[in-house]
Amino acid sequence: MPHKIPPLFSKKDFNLIQRLVKSKVGILIRPRKQNILGIRLAPRLQQLGLKSFSAYYRHLLKPEGEKELRHLVNTVTIDKTEFFRGDLHFELLRKSILPELLKQKNNEKRIRIWSSGCSTGQEPYSIAIIANEVLGANRDWDIKFLATDINTDSLKIACLGRYSKKQVKDIPSKYLEKYFRKELVGEEEIFQIKEVIKKKIIFRRLNLLMSINRIKGPVDMIFCRNVMIYFDNQARKMIADQFYRLLEPKGYLCLGLSESLVGIDNRFKIIESSIYRKN
């Protein structure tokens, strides 16, 4: 059988899809992503019986295209994530931020932390594990975690809390033994997050730009790591403004290590690399 040549993803087709995604969900697909997006979407065109990307664009414009738009967004927002990714952030969370919040909120004994781009769940589970370790035997506190993402495929994985041996390889052994249950599925080892952590996290689908007003707040800390890259500066300013509104006084905002609020919002005070505090 001859090898099937994938359809051509022209600059014009890319621009049409880029503008549609930005107008519908606010996400900016960078021009450098054209080739990889074309490769990722080619099998989808075949599944839908479409012979060109222009036909795919027309399909997205139809009433039934709303469902396909969600699939497209899932394709665009695939992101690499790991447990305890960015050691600096989790060290600061353990050594200074959580202890400070425990002092600050000692009277009400209530803390809320939001992972705003939770992907497949590794970030919120890592945060919850650290919080559980810091609290120790103290069970007087009401600490809960909200985890949101626009990618429905990622959220399904996050809600299950089941990971391969490769995915948990960077988790310290003491945490792996304490917070995960190992199962054998066929010949593969699967690690299931235990209920003591899982029950503290609420997972929700959320578009940061279009539906952030569904978050009532206030929250004590927001993780928004490697999420701003999907938005232009105007959208980043809108999101930062909403974060400022939702955070408690002196609340924390954690961005990705390569991200900054410079030129976006000057109301936050930087306290460490990519970690800010509400003034």
N, C-alpha and C positions, 0 to 999 in steps of 0.2 A: 504493500500500500504506500503511495507517495506521501511524503511529509507535507502536511497542510501548511501553507504560508499564512501567517496571522495577518489580519487586516491592517492597513496603514493608518496610524494615528497621527493625522496631520496637525500642524500648528493651529489651523482654523478649528478643527474638531476639539483640540485641547482647550482653546480659548473659550469656546462655547460652553463646554462642561465646567471649566474653571469659573466662569461668570455665574452659571446656574447654581453651583454649589455655594458660592459666596453669597448670592442673593437669598438662598433658601435657608442656609444654616450658619452663615457668617465665616466659614472656614476658607482660608486662602490657600489654594494649591500652588506652590511655587513652580515657576517655569522649569527649574532643574528636575522636577519630579515627573515631567512629561513621559520620558521613556519608561520608567519603572511603572507608572500608572498604566501605560499602554500594555505592558507585559502582564500586569495583574488582571486587567480587565478583559484581555483577549479570550480566555476560557469562558468568561461570563457571557460574552457575545455569542459564543458557540452554543452555550446552554439555552440562551433565549432565541436561538435561530436567526440571529441578526448578522448581516454580512458586512456591515461597516460601522464605524464609530458615529457617523452622521445619523445612521438609523437608530443607534443606541441613544443618541441625544434626543431624537424625536420621540423615542419610547419614554424617556424620562419626563417629557412634557405632557404626556397623556395622564388622565386621572389615575390609571393603575400604576403610573410611574412613581407615585409617592412611596410605594413599597420598595421599588428598585433604588430610589434615592437613598434609602436607609442602607441598602447593601453597598452602594457607592461610597457613602460616608464611612462605613466600616472598612472598606478597602483603603481609603485615603488616610484613615487615622490609626493604622497598624503601627504600634510603637513597641520598641524593645523595653522590657522592664525586668527587674530582678529583685529578690528579697534583699533588704538592707542596701539597696543601691544608693551610692553616695554616702560613704561611711561617716563623713563629717557631719551631715545632718542628723544622723541617728545618735552619734556621740553627743552632740549638743542637746538633742532631745532628752537623752538619758541623764546627762551630767548637770545641765543648767536650766533648760526650758521647762521641763516637767516639774523639777523641784521648785522653780520660781512660781509656776502656776499653782502648785499645791499650797504655797504660802499665801499667794494672792487670793485664792478662792477658799481659804480654810473655813470661813464661816458658812458658806452655802454648800461646800463640798460637792460641787458640780462642775464638770469640765466637758466641753464639746470640741472635737477635732474633726475637720473636714478634709478628706482627700479628694480634690476636685477633678483629678484626671487619673482615676484609679486603675485604668487599663484592666489587666487580668487578675488584679487583687493583691499582688505582692506588696505594694506600698502600704495600703491600710492594714493588712495583717502584720506587717513589720512594725508599724506604729503601735498597734494594739498590744503586740508582744512586749515592746519596750515599756509601755505604760503599765502593763501587768507586773513586769519586773520591778519597776520603780515603786509601785504601790506595795509590793510584797504581801504580807498577811493582812494589811489594812483593807478592810472591805466596807468601810463607812462611806466611801466615795461613790458618786454616780458619774461614771465616765463612759461616754458613748462616742461612737465614730460614724460619720456619714461618709460614704464612698460613692462618687458619681463618675459617669463617663458617658460620652455620646455613642460609643461603639457597643452595639448590642451583643455582638459575638464575644467581645472581651468580657462584658458583664456576666454572661452565662458562665464563663469559666470562673470568674471571681466568686460568684454566688455558690458554686459547687465547692470551691476551696480544695481541689484535688490537683496535685502536681507530680510531675515525673521526677525521677532521681536527679536528672540533669538540672531541673529547675530549682531544686532545693540544695544544690551542691555548695552554695556560698553561705548557707545558714549555719551559724555556730552550732556545734554538736549538742551543747547543753539545751539550746532552744529547740532543736529538731526533735530530741528525745522527749522534751517536756510538753511541746505544743502540737506535735503531729503524731498521727497514728499510721504506721506502715502497713500497707496491704499488698498482697500479691495478686495481680490480675494477669492470668496466664503466666508468662515468664517475666512480666514487667513489675517492678516495684513502684507502687503509687503511694504518695504521702498525703493524707487527709488532715486538714487543719482541725484541731479539736474544738468542741462546742464552747469551751470556756472562753475562747477568743472569738469564734464565729458569731456567737449570740450578741456580741457587743457592737457589731457592725451592721449598718443598714445600707444596702446597695440600691441605687436608683439611676435610671437613665436621665441625663440632664445635658442640655446644651448651654454652656456657660454664657453665651452671648444672647440667646433668644429666650431662655427660661430661668435665668438665675433668680428672678424675683420669687420663684417657688420656694427658695431657701429663706426661712423666716429669721433664723439667727436668734440671739447673738451666738457667735462661736469664739473660742479662745485661740484657735490656731487653724490656719488654712495651708495645706500643701497644694501647690500648683506648679509642679515640677515638669518641665519639658512640655508644657501645654501652650504657652503663649506663642510658640513657634508656628502654630496653626492660624494665627490671626495677624492682621495688619495693625499699625500703630493706633489708629482710631479705635479699633475694637479692643486693643489692649488697655487703652485709657478707660473705656467703658467698664471693662471687667475689673480693673484695679479700683475704680470708683465704687463698684458694688462690693468688692472685698472690704474696702474701708468702711462702708456702711454696715456690713455684717459683723465685723470684728468687734469684740469687747475692747474698751479702753486698754491700751498696752497689750493688745492681742498680737499674735505673731503671724507672719506670712513667709512661707518658704518657697522660693522659686528654684528652678534648675540651676546647677552650678555655672552654666554659661549664660544665664539670663539675668536681667537687671531692670530696675524701675527708673533708671536714668532717662529723663525725657518723657516719662510716662506719668509718674505721680510723685510729687515731692513731699507729700504729707507723711510718708513712712520714713522712719529712721533706720538706716542699715546698722545691724549689730554684729554681723559676721558675713562671710562670703555668701551672697544670695539669700540671706535671712534678714527680714525686716520686722520692725515693730511699729504698731500704730501710735502716732504721737497724741 
